[in-house]
Amino acid sequence: MEPRGVRIKRMRRKRRKQMAKAAASSFALSSSIVVGAHFISPTYAQFNSTDEANSTIEACFIFPRTIEQDYVIKSEDIFKKLDEEIQQALSIKSSITEIDADAKLKKIKPYSNGHTNPSEPASDSSASIKGLTATRSSLESHINSLQNNLSTAKQDLNAVSTLSSQLSASIQQLENYNTALEAAVTNSQIHTEELTTLLDTINGFKDQAITECTYEETYFEEQISKMESFSKNAETLITQAKEEQTIAMEKTISYKNKLNQLKIMESNIQDEISKFESSINHLNSRISDIDAQIQKLEKEQQEAEQKKKAEKEAAEKKKNENKPTEEKPAAAPEKEKPSEEKTEPAEEPAAEQPQGEENSTPGNEGETTQQNESPSENAETTSEEAK
């Protein structure tokens, strides 16, 4: 792109050539109008007096309509186009989301050095069931703490990821905004150069027009003032666009730096999450080992108790077998004793009955008779011997 000064000079030369052609045409036209004014109408008598025309034909090289259309109105059209382009670029700003990343990160603690976790209980292979149970409870408490930290880390990771996505979207919006502003500023600078050329041109022939065309000086002052206001407003808009461009670029750089920080933070949180999950898996494995150890000890304890019980029962059995017979507990006779005690009273009266009672049995009667006969025989023998 050629420098602005060179471009302005080139446009000025082009404009002067156009003015020269316009002046020649205007001179011919004005001559015919002045000559024919006496025959057609006195319309231009106000512009060039008829008396002067009769004596000397004086032609004006520039007319008011030419000044207004080719300079004032054209300058206004150029400014409107410039204003439209810049306003259209500036309107993009309303769609850009402002993000206060630092405020959103206040609740997230740094993960660069890792979180502080409760100390992991030491293992004891020779511990009792009670000791192992206590160790398992401690490990479960440690897992709960790790799970809380893991849950917090996942929430922080989600917050950081969301913020990163928002920053990326805002960066894209800012870059689009900056591109639109850049294009608008570039085009506006071309438009301002056109405004400057028109203003320089009209200022160049102002004095000549006042002298040769009997213009009032205030007329040119009014027209030039309008054109200058367009140029001034154009410069104001361009300055505003450039300031917005600077702000957009600075904010883009700031968002990109913050996005890089978030990427590092996101990586640290992911590493911490991996550590938490690894620690939880390790502790769950230890708890499984402890459960297996407790089951083994409980089984050994149960077997030892069963063995002890069996030995005790065997010892008592052996002891009972080695006791004397009289000392042996007679469990069965004790159950039959009551029946014997019930039958004995029925037999004792029979034993006490005198001989010859009706309660005696036939067998007993025989025995009794024999017993009764034996003493008599003995008595008879004794008496015989005495004789």
Sequence and secondary structure as in RCSB ss.txt:
>XXXX:A:sequence
MEPRGVRIKRMRRKRRKQMAKAAASSFALSSSIVVGAHFISPTYAQFNSTDEANSTIEACFIFPRTIEQDYVIKS
EDIFKKLDEEIQQALSIKSSITEIDADAKLKKIKPYSNGHTNPSEPASDSSASIKGLTATRSSLESHINSLQNNL
STAKQDLNAVSTLSSQLSASIQQLENYNTALEAAVTNSQIHTEELTTLLDTINGFKDQAITECTYEETYFEEQIS
KMESFSKNAETLITQAKEEQTIAMEKTISYKNKLNQLKIMESNIQDEISKFESSINHLNSRISDIDAQIQKLEKE
QQEAEQKKKAEKEAAEKKKNENKPTEEKPAAAPEKEKPSEEKTEPAEEPAAEQPQGEENSTPGNEGETTQQNESP
SENAETTSEEAK
>XXXX:A:secstr
   HHHHHHHHHHHHHHHHHHHHHHHHHHHHHHHHHTTTS SGGGTTS HHHHHH     SS HHHHIIIIIIHH
HHHHHHHHHHHHHHHGGGGGS    HHHHTTTS   TT           TT  HHHHHHHHHHHHHHHHHHHHHH
HHHHHHHHHHHHHHHHHHHHHHHHHHHHHHHHHHHHHHHHHHHHHHHHHHHHHHHHHHHHHHS   HHHHHHHHH
HHHHHHHHHHHHHHHHHHHHHHHHHHHHHHHHHHHHHHHHHHHHHHHHHHHHHHHHHHHHHHHHHHHHHHHHHHH
HHHHHHHHHHHHHHHHHHHHHHS TTTS  HHHHHHHHHHHHHHHHHHHHHHS TT TTS HHHHHHHHHHHHHH
HHHHHHHHHHH 
